């Protein structure tokens, strides 16, 4: 990981390529697992997992929660405290509970250059 705090917790089966570029914001939760919805299956301990895909150069602000089977497109920003239940397209600013696209990120948003 590029940087991770002392109290970070990552469960097994976490996979990423080029992890030295991954920086996780405070209290970000990425949930790939879920319990079965049918009561009988749930009572029997039924659980399943689906992937979460996060594109390049995505910024997840603090306390963001992402549900399973979600894709966050490259260059997007997910605002603080958002609960992501639907895919977010590339180059989007999205926020809320549930998270919704607010607007696209545009070239005119560039305010700072190295």
C-alpha positions in Angstrom: 0.0 0.0 0.0 1.2 3.5 -0.7 0.1 4.6 2.8 -2.1 3.0 5.4 -2.8 4.0 8.9 -1.9 1.9 12.0 -5.4 0.8 12.7 -6.3 -0.3 9.1 -8.0 -3.6 8.8 -8.0 -5.5 5.5 -9.7 -9.0 5.3 -8.3 -11.9 3.3 -8.9 -12.1 -0.4 -8.0 -8.5 -0.9 -6.4 -8.1 -4.4 -5.0 -5.1 -6.1 -2.4 -4.5 -8.7 0.4 -2.0 -8.1 -0.6 -1.5 -4.4 2.1 1.1 -3.9 -0.3 3.5 -5.5 -3.2 2.8 -3.2 -4.0 5.2 -0.4 -7.0 4.5 1.7 -9.0 7.4 3.3 -10.1 7.3 6.9 -13.0 5.0 7.7 -13.5 3.9 4.1 -15.3 0.6 3.9 -15.3 -1.6 0.8 -17.8 -4.4 1.3 -17.6 -7.3 -1.1 -19.4 -9.9 1.0 -23.1 -10.1 1.9 -25.4 -12.6 3.5 -28.1 -14.5 1.6 -31.4 -12.7 1.4 -33.6 -15.8 1.7 -34.2 -16.5 5.4 -33.5 -20.2 5.2 -30.2 -19.7 3.4 -29.3 -16.9 5.8 -30.1 -19.1 8.8 -27.8 -21.7 7.4 -24.9 -19.2 7.2 -25.2 -18.5 3.5 -22.8 -15.7 2.4 -21.5 -14.7 -1.0 -19.1 -12.2 -2.4 -19.0 -10.0 -5.5 -16.2 -7.7 -6.6 -15.8 -4.0 -6.2 -13.8 -2.3 -9.0 -12.2 1.1 -8.4 -10.6 2.8 -11.4 -7.4 4.7 -11.6 -7.1 8.1 -9.9 -10.3 7.7 -7.9 -10.5 9.8 -4.7 -12.6 8.2 -1.9 -13.1 10.9 0.8 -13.4 9.9 4.5 -16.1 7.6 5.7 -17.1 6.4 2.2 -18.9 3.0 2.1 -19.0 1.0 -1.1 -21.3 -2.0 -1.5 -20.5 -5.2 -3.4 -20.7 -5.5 -7.2 -20.0 -1.8 -7.7 -17.7 -0.1 -10.2 -16.3 3.4 -9.6 -15.0 4.8 -12.8 -11.5 6.3 -13.3 -10.8 9.9 -12.2 -14.0 10.1 -10.1 -14.4 11.6 -6.6 -16.8 10.1 -4.0 -17.7 12.8 -1.4 -17.3 12.4 2.3 -19.8 10.0 4.1 -21.2 8.7 0.8 -22.9 5.2 0.6 -22.2 3.9 -2.9 -25.0 1.5 -4.0 -24.8 2.0 -7.7 -22.0 2.3 -10.3 -20.3 5.7 -10.7 -19.2 6.6 -14.2 -15.7 7.8 -15.0 -14.9 11.5 -14.4 -17.8 12.1 -12.0 -18.2 13.9 -8.8 -20.7 11.9 -6.7 -21.9 12.1 -3.1 -24.7 11.4 -0.7 -26.6 8.5 0.9 -27.4 7.0 -1.4 -24.5 8.3 -3.5 -25.6 10.0 -6.7 -23.6 11.7 -9.5 -23.6 15.5 -8.9 -21.8 16.5 -12.1 -19.0 15.5 -14.4 -15.4 16.6 -13.6 -14.3 19.0 -16.3 -11.0 20.4 -17.5 -12.2 23.8 -16.1 -12.0 22.2 -12.6 -8.2 22.3 -12.7 -7.1 24.9 -10.2 -3.7 23.7 -9.3 -0.7 22.4 -11.3 2.6 21.0 -10.0 
